[in-house]
Amino acid sequence: MPPPPRPVLAVFLDGLGADAIERMPFLAGQASVRRMRTELGYSITCHASMYTGLRPDRHGLWFVWQRRPETSPFRWLRPFRFLDAVDNLPMHVVATKVTRRFVRTTSWFGIPYPVHVRWRDLPDLDVAERKLWTDPGYLAPASTIFDLMRAAEMPFEVVGMARGPLAGLAGMEAWQPPETPSPFTYLFAGDVDHASHAHGQGSAAVTEVLGRVDAAIARQVRAMARGGAEPVLVAWSDHGHHDVRRLNPLPFLREHGFELRRYPHVIDTNFIRLWIDDPDERRRATDRLNALGIGHVLTDTELDAYRVRMPDDRYGNVIFYVELPHALSHTIWGFGRRLASGHGYLPDHAGSDAFLASNLPAREGPLDLVDVAPSLLELLGLPVEPGLDGRSAWELR
């Protein structure tokens, strides 16, 4: 297949809200600067939607941890479930360290340390994402843009998707475009998301990161253009950020008479996901959670509307959504002591919006994360598979 007429410089900026683009003069000055509606959930579900063009109920990724006893990397702990009576943090740390020595994933998160989970439930939990989205077969049988480029034998380059000194923004700043660039170059920077969690997206620390990212993109575009290959620039993010107020759910729930440890559960930053088998008990738990005043249990109608209802209960059958400004501090990830800003809140909040910026004109109408994949495929001259949930963002015809 012949290469596209102009090389594509694709830049993904994790966690950059649509309102923050004004602090990036180069990106803000592009021909198209548009808001994009995000998914209900965290980066893991956004990545899958962006690179497949499918919504969560079709690609299957919603949260990092799911209930899958048959594939759990912790299933070797089943004979030790009796230790739940003395459950503590060091036990979780040691169990995870041992597990990570023998079970490896190449996903962005690997096997995280599951902190605030009942010991007895660990052998039932599995990570939903086993590969990086740039790796072959990331979401088989769904195809990503990277899978489709490989199938077409189209060369591409990935910058910043690494750990170590050339991760993220550092990799973007160090990268030197070759004299003949690949048809597709993908630059990744997760630095905005990390800094926003720690300091808040409106902080001076994040503004400094935004300036570096903006300058790096401008420099790479100019470098490619000087080589006679003016690129098509497409930059985008997956979600925005909200300033939050931390809430420790453990004493809060106890004070309100809800015994969380009665049920298998996972606590995410603004979700508490439970598995309750008995329908009557499930209804009672739902009523008690709805009465707390900090959120509500997502209804079937909402799950369908946000396209996150799964064909099984792998992510829970009671999904308690915690609304702004609250963010849970004692989660499956840790204690959240430095959490100043968060995401995963309803896509209906304007602050949840992602963005898309390009030196190409964009079509009229709303844009969604699922539009990223068909937009890039069209620029590359690759066929867009029928049945995708997204469509191209461009006015190329």
Residue, then its C-alpha position, 0 to 999 in steps of 0.5 A: m500500500p502506498p504511503p499517505p501523501r503527507p506523514v502523520l504526526a499523532v500526539f496523545l496527551d494523557g489527561l489534558g482537559a479541553d479548557a487547558i488548551e489555552r495555555m498551549p499557544f502552538l496547539a491553540g493556534q491550529a486550524s481545528v481545536r475542538r472538544m471531544r466527549t470522553e467515556l465514563g471511566y478512566s484512561i483504560t477504557c478511553h484508550a481502547s475506545m480511541y484506538t479501536g473506534l468502538r465503545p466500551d460495551r463492544h471493546g470490553l475494557w472499563f476498569v483495570w481490575q475485573r472479577r475473573p477467577e479462572t484467569s486471576p494471577f492471584r489464583w495461587l492464593r486460594p489455599f490461603r484464603f483462611l488468612d483473611a482473619v489477619d488481613n493486612l497491607p504487608m500481606h498484599v504487598v508480599a503476595t503481589k511481589v511474588t505474583r509479579r515475578f511469575v506473571r508478567t504483563t506488558s500493559w501500562f499498569g502491569i499488575p498493580y498492588p491491590v491495596h484495599v481489597r479483602w484478602r479472600d477476594l484476591p484470587d478472583l481478581d484479574v487485570a483487564e488489560r494485558k498489553l499496551w495499546t501499541d502492541p499486536g493483539y491489544l484487544a483481539p479480536a478488535s483491531t487497533i489502528f496499530d494492528l491495521m498498520r501492521a496488517a498493511e505493512m505500513p511502517f510507523e514509529v512510537v515515541g514516549m511509550a517506554r519506561g525510564p529516562l525516555a518516557g513520555l515528555a522526555g522522549m518527545e523532547a529527545w526525539q529527532p525526526p529522521e530525514t524520511p519520516s515514517p508515514f505515521t509517528y505517534l508521540f505519547a506524553g502521560d506527564v500532564d495526567h501525572a502532574s494534574h493528579a498531584h497538583g491540580q490541572g490549573s496549577a503552576a506545576v501543570t502549566e510548566v508541563l503544558g509549556r514544555v509539551d507545547a514547545a516539543i510539539a512545535r519543534q517536531v512539526r518544524a523539524m519535519a517540515r524543514g526536511g520537506a515533509e510537512p506533517v499532518l498534525v493530530a493532537w488529542s487527549d482522553h479526558g479532562h481533570h477536576d479539582v477534588r476533595r478526598l474522602n476516606p470511604l472506610p470510616f465514612l461508610r461505617e459511620h453511615g452503617f454500611e459494612l463494605r467488607r460484607y461484600p466482594h468489592v473494589i474501590d476506585t477513585n470515584f467508584i465502589r464496585l460490588w458483587i452481591d449475588d442475592p437480588d434482595e440483598r443487592r436491592r437493600a445495598t443499593d438503597r443504602l448507598n443511594a442514601l449516602g448523599i455522595g453519589h448513586v448506584l448506576t441504573d441499567t438505563e445509565l449503563d446503557a446510555y454510557r455504553v458501559r453495560m457488559p454481557d457479564d458482571r466482571y466489573g461488578n453488579v452494583i456500581f456506586y458512582v461517587e460524584l464531584p467534588h469527592a474522590l475516594s482516598h483509600t482505593i485499590w491503588g493506595f492511600g491517595r494522599r497527594l490526590a488534588s485532581g481526578h477524572g472518571y466523572l460523568p462525561d456530561h461535565a464540561g470539565s471531563d471533555a477531551f480535546l482534538a487539535s489539528n492543522l486540518p479543518a474538522r467537520e461540524g458536529p460533536l466529536d467523541l473519542v471513538d472518532v480518533a481511530p477512523s480519523l487517523l485511518e482516513l489520513l493514512g489511506l487505510p480502509v475503515e472497517p464497517g460497523l465502527d462506533g466512530r467516524s472521521a473528524w475531517e472535511l477531506r472531501 
